[in-house]
């Protein structure tokens, strides 16, 4: 669900140009909650295993633009890496934690028009040496490194909004661009992530739906697919019917974690599934938005943006919910791969989104 102003960014959905300008929102309800309530967090804190390094994420700056940040997993020693009057986000660590890939609309000469320019960049882990990797033709985003650090997978529409597909390129300079998927008419592919052995990519395919006013898409569905790096073998691993996405492989390659937000109406949870589509398991129990129109029954509870810790013992994810006292809480949390031990990562949260967990030394 998308509106024009909210605390949380959303990707373009089916039947919508990838840039309706894609730095818009997650849910109308979240915007309402943030207006009427402040951010806070319960006292339970998570502990971080030593092999797990710093995290990256996106957070709004004082001017309302999304920027890339890094921090320790408990949000201490946070550092803003990007700036300027442009949006930058969807960061992902290189395997050796020396660089971060991200995408940004900083090359768009007019952020207020309907022509979308969004590019993939990389930078050192301290924010220096920013390198533009794509060619400013339409939308390119959702960058993810291969396990050997030599390639980056990304989605791009090549200036044709209905043609968002998965590509790979050389990570160093953006050369040797190669198309991996060609979605059917009425569909588009996004959010690629390499398997730990580098031989396959998991991604989300959206289809159907139609766009209402203010960019909201209704009636669309999505499913997770796995494709080999040569594009020859394609298989669907989740069913159609809701809105799954944001998939990430476990370090050992045995599981894929993903979200199912269902437009936050009746579902907003995180699951795991095997790469073959077997063993589907629900990790969280968010009910999304319920009780709309009834002040006494209205509830909001959701989970999103899951990623694995480098050692595979935890899943880092976003969590937002409305407390009984009317306060709205939002931030990053940790959960075990079996769905137990859900805890916030810090006492103070700042609406962090799209996290990735690397191995850069803690500060």
C-alpha positions in Angstrom: 0.0 0.0 0.0 1.5 3.4 -1.0 0.7 7.0 -0.2 2.7 10.1 -0.7 4.2 10.6 2.8 5.0 8.0 5.4 7.8 6.8 7.6 8.6 3.8 5.5 9.7 3.4 1.8 8.1 1.0 -0.6 9.0 -0.5 -3.9 6.9 0.1 -7.0 4.2 -2.6 -7.4 2.7 -4.4 -10.3 1.0 -2.2 -12.9 2.8 0.8 -11.6 5.8 2.6 -13.0 8.9 1.8 -10.9 9.1 5.3 -10.2 5.8 6.5 -9.0 8.6 7.8 -7.4 9.6 4.8 -5.5 10.8 6.6 -2.4 7.3 6.7 -1.1 5.7 4.5 1.5 4.7 1.3 3.3 1.2 1.9 4.7 -1.3 4.6 5.3 -1.8 3.4 8.8 1.9 3.8 9.7 1.7 7.4 8.6 -1.3 8.0 10.8 0.3 6.3 13.8 3.5 8.3 13.5 1.5 11.5 13.5 -0.5 10.7 16.6 2.3 9.0 18.6 6.0 9.2 19.2 8.5 6.3 18.8 9.5 4.3 21.8 10.5 0.7 22.5 10.1 -2.0 25.2 13.0 -2.7 27.5 14.0 -6.1 26.2 17.3 -6.0 24.4 19.0 -8.6 22.1 22.6 -9.9 22.4 24.8 -10.1 19.4 27.2 -13.0 18.7 30.7 -11.9 18.0 31.1 -13.1 14.4 28.3 -10.7 13.4 29.6 -7.2 12.4 28.0 -3.9 11.6 24.6 -3.4 10.0 23.5 -1.1 7.3 20.1 0.4 6.9 18.2 3.5 5.6 16.8 6.2 7.8 15.4 9.7 7.1 17.5 12.7 7.7 16.3 16.0 9.2 15.0 17.2 5.8 13.0 14.0 5.1 15.3 12.4 2.6 16.3 8.7 3.0 20.0 8.2 3.7 22.3 5.2 4.2 23.6 4.5 7.7 25.7 1.9 9.4 25.9 1.0 13.0 26.7 -1.8 15.4 23.8 -4.3 15.6 22.5 -2.5 18.7 22.4 0.8 16.8 25.3 2.2 18.7 28.1 4.0 16.9 25.8 4.9 14.1 27.2 6.8 11.1 25.4 8.5 8.2 27.2 7.7 4.9 25.1 9.6 2.3 23.6 13.1 2.2 22.4 15.9 0.0 18.9 16.7 -1.2 18.3 13.2 -2.6 17.2 9.8 -1.5 19.7 7.0 -1.0 18.9 3.6 0.4 18.5 -0.2 0.0 22.2 -0.7 1.1 23.9 -4.1 0.9 27.4 -5.1 2.2 30.1 -6.6 0.0 31.2 -10.1 1.3 34.5 -8.6 2.7 32.6 -5.7 4.2 34.9 -3.2 2.4 32.1 -1.7 0.3 28.3 -1.0 0.3 26.1 -1.1 -2.7 23.1 1.2 -2.7 20.7 3.0 -5.0 19.8 6.6 -5.2 17.8 9.2 -7.1 20.6 11.7 -6.8 21.1 11.7 -10.6 17.4 12.6 -11.3 17.4 16.2 -12.5 13.8 16.7 -11.4 12.5 14.7 -8.5 9.0 16.1 -8.8 8.2 15.1 -12.4 7.0 11.7 -13.7 10.3 10.7 -15.3 12.2 8.4 -13.0 16.0 8.3 -12.8 17.4 6.0 -10.2 20.9 4.4 -10.2 23.0 1.9 -8.4 26.2 3.0 -6.7 28.8 1.6 -4.5 31.0 3.2 -1.8 33.5 2.3 0.8 32.2 1.3 4.2 33.0 4.8 5.5 31.0 6.5 2.7 34.0 7.6 0.6 34.8 6.7 -3.0 31.2 6.7 -4.3 31.1 5.0 -7.7 28.1 5.2 -10.1 27.5 1.8 -11.6 24.4 2.2 -13.8 23.6 4.5 -16.7 20.7 6.7 -15.6 18.3 5.0 -18.0 15.0 4.7 -16.0 15.0 2.8 -12.8 17.9 0.6 -11.4 17.9 -0.5 -7.8 17.9 -3.3 -5.2 21.6 -4.1 -5.6 23.1 -7.2 -4.0 26.7 -8.6 -4.1 27.6 -12.1 -5.2 29.4 -14.2 -2.6 32.7 -13.7 -4.3 32.1 -9.9 -4.5 32.7 -9.8 -8.3 29.1 -9.3 -9.4 26.1 -7.2 -8.4 22.6 -8.3 -9.1 20.0 -5.6 -9.4 16.6 -4.9 -11.0 16.1 -2.4 -13.8 13.4 -1.3 -16.3 15.8 0.2 -18.9 13.3 3.2 -19.1 10.3 1.0 -19.8 8.2 0.9 -16.6 6.5 -2.4 -17.4 9.8 -4.2 -18.0 11.4 -4.3 -14.6 13.7 -7.4 -14.7 16.7 -8.9 -13.0 20.3 -8.1 -14.2 23.8 -8.7 -13.1 26.9 -6.6 -13.7 30.5 -6.4 -12.7 30.7 -4.9 -9.2 33.8 -2.9 -9.8 32.6 -0.7 -12.6 29.1 -1.7 -13.7 30.4 -3.3 -17.0 29.2 -6.5 -18.6 25.5 -6.0 -17.8 23.6 -9.2 -18.4 19.8 -9.8 -18.2 18.8 -12.8 -16.2 15.0 -12.7 -16.2 12.3 -11.7 -18.7 8.9 -11.5 -16.8 5.6 -12.2 -18.6 3.4 -9.4 -19.7 1.7 -7.8 -16.8 4.5 -8.8 -14.4 7.8 -7.5 -13.1 10.8 -8.9 -11.2 12.6 -7.2 -8.3 14.7 -7.7 -5.1 17.3 -10.2 -6.3 19.7 -11.9 -3.8 22.5 -14.3 -4.6 22.5 -17.8 -3.1 25.6 -18.5 -0.8 27.3 -20.5 -3.5 26.6 -17.9 -6.1 24.9 -20.2 -8.5 21.3 -18.9 -8.2 19.3 -15.8 -7.4 16.1 -15.5 -5.4 13.8 -12.7 -6.5 10.2 -11.5 -6.2 7.8 -11.5 -9.2 4.8 -9.2 -9.0 1.8 -9.5 -11.3 -1.7 -8.1 -11.8 -3.4 -5.3 -9.8 -4.3 -1.8 -10.7 -3.2 1.6 -9.5 -5.7 3.9 -7.7 -5.1 7.6 -6.8 -2.0 8.5 -4.8 -0.1 5.5 -6.2 -1.9 2.8 -4.2 -1.9 -0.6 -6.0 -4.7 -3.0 -5.3 -5.3 -6.6 -6.4 -1.7 -7.4 -7.2 0.0 -10.6 -6.0 3.6 -11.8 -5.9 5.6 -15.0 -5.5 9.2 -15.9 -4.9 11.2 -17.4 -7.7 14.7 -18.9 -7.8 16.7 -18.7 -11.1 20.1 -20.0 -12.0 22.7 -17.4 -12.8 22.6 -18.3 -16.5 18.8 -17.8 -16.4 18.2 -21.3 -17.7 16.4 -22.8 -14.8 13.5 -20.9 -13.2 11.2 -22.2 -10.5 8.5 -20.7 -8.3 9.0 -21.5 -4.5 6.0 -19.8 -3.0 2.3 -19.6 -4.0 0.6 -16.7 -5.5 -2.2 -15.0 -3.6 -0.6 -12.4 -1.2 2.3 -10.1 -1.5 5.6 -11.8 -0.5 9.0 -10.2 -1.0 12.3 -9.1 0.5 13.8 -12.5 0.4 17.3 -13.4 1.8 19.2 -16.6 1.9 20.5 -18.2 5.1 24.4 -18.3 5.1 24.3 -22.1 4.7 21.8 -21.9 1.8 19.2 -24.2 3.5 16.5 -21.5 4.0 15.1 -18.3 2.5 13.5 -15.8 4.8 10.9 -13.4 3.4 8.1 -11.0 4.3 4.4 -11.3 3.4 2.8 -7.9 4.0 -0.5 -8.5 2.2 -0.9 -4.7 2.1 -0.9 -5.0 5.9 -4.6 -5.9 5.7 -4.8 -9.2 7.6 -1.2 -10.2 7.3 2.2 -8.7 7.9 4.6 -11.5 8.8 8.0 -13.1 8.2 8.4 -16.7 7.0 11.1 -19.1 6.0 11.0 -21.6 3.1 13.4 -24.0 1.5 15.0 -23.2 -1.8 12.9 -26.0 -3.3 9.7 -24.5 -1.9 9.3 -27.0 0.9 9.2 -26.5 4.7 7.3 -23.2 4.8 7.4 -21.9 8.4 5.9 -18.8 9.9 8.3 -16.9 12.3 6.1 -14.0 13.5 2.5 -13.4 14.3 1.6 -10.0 13.2 -2.0 -9.4 12.3 -1.4 -6.4 10.1 -4.2 -3.8 10.2 -7.5 -4.8 11.8 -10.5 -3.0 13.2 -10.5 -0.2 10.7 -13.3 2.3 11.5 -13.6 1.2 15.1 -11.5 3.2 17.5 -12.0 0.5 20.2 -11.0 -2.4 18.0 -8.3 -0.8 15.7 -5.0 -2.8 15.9 -1.7 -2.6 13.9 1.1 -5.1 14.1 3.5 -6.0 11.4 7.0 -7.4 10.5 9.0 -6.7 7.4 12.5 -6.5 5.7 14.1 -9.7 7.1 17.8 -10.5 6.7 20.0 -13.2 8.2 22.9 -12.5 10.5 26.3 -13.6 9.0 26.5 -16.6 11.4 22.9 -17.7 10.6 21.8 -17.7 14.3 19.4 -14.7 14.0 17.1 -12.9 11.7 17.1 -9.1 11.7 13.8 -7.6 10.8 11.6 -4.5 11.1 8.7 -4.5 13.6 6.0 -1.9 14.1 2.8 -2.1 16.2 0.2 0.0 18.1 0.2 -0.5 21.8 -2.9 -0.6 23.9 -2.1 2.9 25.3 -2.1 4.3 21.7 1.7 4.6 21.3 3.2 3.5 18.0 6.4 1.6 18.2 8.7 1.0 15.2 12.3 -0.2 14.7 14.6 -3.2 14.2 14.3 -6.4 16.1 15.9 -9.8 16.3 14.3 -13.3 16.2 15.7 -16.8 16.2 15.2 -18.8 13.0 12.5 -20.9 14.7 10.5 -17.8 15.6 11.5 -17.6 19.2 13.2 -14.9 21.3 11.8 -11.8 19.6 13.6 -8.7 21.0 14.2 -5.1 20.0 17.8 -4.4 19.2 17.9 -1.1 21.2 16.0 0.9 23.7 15.8 3.9 21.3 14.7 3.4 17.7 14.5 5.7 14.7 12.4 4.0 12.1 15.3 2.1 10.4 14.4 0.2 7.2 16.0 -2.2 4.7 18.7 -3.5 6.9 21.6 -5.7 5.8 24.1 -7.4 8.2 27.8 -7.5 7.3 31.0 -8.5 8.9 32.7 -5.1 9.3 34.3 -4.9 12.8 32.1 -3.4 15.5 33.0 0.1 16.7 
